[in-house]
Structure formats: structure tokens, C-alpha cells
Amino acid sequence: EEEGDEELEKSIERCYLHTFKLARFPPCNALCAWNRTLRNSGRGDRLLEAHRWDTQTEEEICADMLRTVPEGFKAWRSVRYIRPSLSLASIPCSGRADTGLAKAAGLIAASKQILIVSGAGISAPSGIPDFRSPGGLYDQVQEEFDLPEPQCLFDINWFLTDPVPFFKFAKVFLRDGEVQPNACHHFIRILEQRGKLLRNYTQNVDGLEARAGIQRVVECHGTFRTSSCTKCRRQERTEVYADAIRSGEVPGCKWCKKDNAVMKPDIVFFYEGLNDDFHKYFYDQDQYACDLVIVMGTSLSVAPVSRIPQMIPYPVPQILINGNRVGEPHAFDLFLSGPIEENAQKLIDLLETSDGTNP
């Protein structure tokens, strides 16, 4: 027990050292750090769950925090150490009914280096089904093709053996005239226009981020906009082969004309490595530069992107905007449930109201 207490004390000390002594993060992040430290240590009873921040007063939260600190930590039981971490609970909500959204808007307004992880859920409102939801892409694949499991459609070894199933299905990604960015993409673009977007790490291959005008984006799983020959590696815009793909044909390479030379879209299949941009930006720059993380529309099921929230330093607050909770055992600091597009639009409206400007 003493050893566990000592380790917890060190964790708490690291939280406050990073938050206050280095002055690198907004003061409100200490509450998020405290919350996550207690959860991961197994101490406390999750009294600081995000939904309770909306209903408790500052004094009540302070009392709850004091009760979660072991008796032996007399230094940490002092209110002077704890009160600076109450800023998140004290973000003004201006009488708005949905205080969770208001607190998220407050965090966004206070942040300057926002890292966003987005997935198929943000493209679903534009008419592109996600992968794992009921009726999603994997369910459609399972119904249409005789595959051991739907993921085989995006397995590089399966593709190189038999690309026919993939190209029979690939036309879902060639709906340029029908599919347009929605409020989720516009929300990210607005953050970029205001100089707040550090990077958008998207798992999507539909290109809607680029169509929305987002420039600080890393397409972690590649893009459908270009294709490369599996033999000579010559690259060409996928639209050149659009008619063949819409017909369910396998597009061959017009340059090398080798046997089994296929123009494979430049998306990352299972068992392929991510592109260099992911490692270049996240590990070398963004992991320790961000001051807020927003995860939108993803099940966080595919590594290494799924591990991003867990690799961010503790003092950085994290918001989940999703239809359901994901990412356990990692705990988010705020969870905005419900339709993602609606929440994105509400955040846009709150940000406009808070500074009186139009995006």
C-alpha cells in the first residue's frame, strides 16, 4: 500500500509540475490531469466524472477532490494546491441549458494548439457509411461478398491475391458529385482559420477534409484521390480509372503492363505501414505540443491512431464527440454524446456567440 501511495504521489506531483511550474498548459487542465491520475491509479470513486462537472458547484468539486486524496498526503490536501484546478468546472455557461457543450466551447476558446483525431463517423452525415456500425460498410461487405470476414476486403495480402472484391465495392468512394463536407468538417476548418488547429489526424480516405479546405491534416490511412501500380509504383490520379472502378473492373497499369499489375488506391490496407507524415508530425512535433485533444466519430479500434489519446501527456484535456463512449481504459475528460454533426454545429454556434464573429 505504501509503495502504491508513493507512486500515486509521484504521479500527482508530475501533473502539477507540468501544469503549473512549466506553465505550458491552461490552468484548467489540472482538473483533467487529477481526474485521469485517480482513475488510472485505481484510487477514488470517479467522483470527478465529466457529467458531474455540469451539476456541481466549485465548492462541492473541491470537497470531492479532497476526499479522494489519501490521508497521508497532507501537502496535497491543501486547498491552495487544488483550487487552481477548478477552472474547468468554473467555465461560464451563460445560462445555456447544455453546459457540457458550453464547457467544451470554453476549453476550445482557451486553447491554441488543438489536435483532432477524426474517423468515419464524421463522414457518415455526408452519406458515406462508417465501417462498424449496424448497416455500415462491413455489414454491406458481409452481405455482398463471400469473404471469411469483412476486414479481408482491406487486407493487403487478400488484395494482392484477388483484387476483384475490393474493386466491386470501391465505387462507394467515387461519389464526388454527391458527397460534400458537413458541419464536422466545417468545425475543423473554422478552428484552422482561427489559428487554433495544430493538426487533424483523420482515419478517413474520402478526401472530405481536403474538400472542406483543411490544410493542416494528416491522412493517416491514405487517400483515394491517387492510385499506384503494385509493380512499378507509378502514381496516377484515381479519377483516370473512375469509369473502370464504377463498372467493378480491376484497373491495370497502363505503363508497365505487367501481369497482375494493378492500380491500387493509395489507402492503407491492413498489414501496411502508415505513411511517413503520421510519424513525422505526431511523434516528432504534435505529441507534446498540443494543449487540447478532440476525438470525433471514431471507434478507436485501429492502431496506431487509436493510441493517440493515450500517448498525450496527462495535463492535456481531452474531449470525445461520439455516438458512444470509446477508448477505455483511457478516460476522456468531457464526453459529448448524440449526433456528431449536431454537436459540431452547436460548437460552431457557441464559438461564434462567444467572440461575436462569423467564421
Salt bridges, closest charged atoms under 4 A:
ASP5 OD1 - ARG43 NH1 2.55
GLU6 OE2 - LYS10 NZ 3.69
GLU7 OE2 - ARG14 NH2 3.77
GLU49 OE1 - ARG39 NH2 3.12
GLU49 OE2 - ARG325 NH2 3.62
GLU58 OE2 - ARG83 NH2 2.43
ASP64 OD2 - ARG52 NH2 3.97
ASP64 OD1 - ARG67 NH2 2.13
ASP176 OD1 - ARG211 NH2 3.41
GLU178 OE1 - ARG175 NE 3.36
GLU192 OE1 - ARG189 NH1 2.70
GLU219 OE2 - ARG225 NH1 2.96
GLU236 OE2 - LYS254 NZ 3.66
GLU239 OE2 - ARG237 NE 3.76
ASP243 OD1 - ARG246 NH1 3.94
GLU272 OE1 - LYS264 NZ 3.46
ASP286 OD2 - ARG199 NE 2.82
ASP333 OD2 - ARG36 NH2 2.26
ASP355 OD2 - ARG194 NH1 2.92
